[in-house]
């Protein structure tokens, strides 16, 4: 629990400080993936089948308020719809990051960031068009 709390605090500090200067989803994804890589051994334990699934929820809850507020405003969505979009996108992104960890970081980090960014942008576009 202490290890998870420390990593969560470190992640919050990195994202909070750096997110102000990052103007894209790509930048934020790069920050998250580099933090995961830096803390590889701990992340493998946390994200394993024996890890604490509530920890993943804690990470998602860090980003939820800002993401919902930004998406509601920039995409002209009701907050309820922006929340649905957030959970859908973040759930997929977390699953991909878990696979990246389990595969021993087999995918090129920059390529993974670009693909995740593309998937997020396409999902947002499809969601808005479906409205």
Number of C-alpha atoms within 10 A of each C-alpha: 9 7 10 16 12 11 17 17 13 13 18 15 12 15 20 13 11 13 15 9 11 15 9 11 17 19 16 20 21 18 19 17 18 13 17 19 18 11 12 15 11 15 19 17 14 19 20 14 9 8 14 14 12 9 16 15 11 13 16 16 13 15 15 17 13 11 17 22 16 15 19 18 13 9 14 12 19 13 17 11 16 23 19 12 22 21 15 13 17 17 14 15 17 15 12 14 18 18 15 18 22 14 10 11 14 10 13 9 16 13 10 18 21 16 13 20 19 14 15 21 14 12 15 18 12 11 15 14 8 7 7
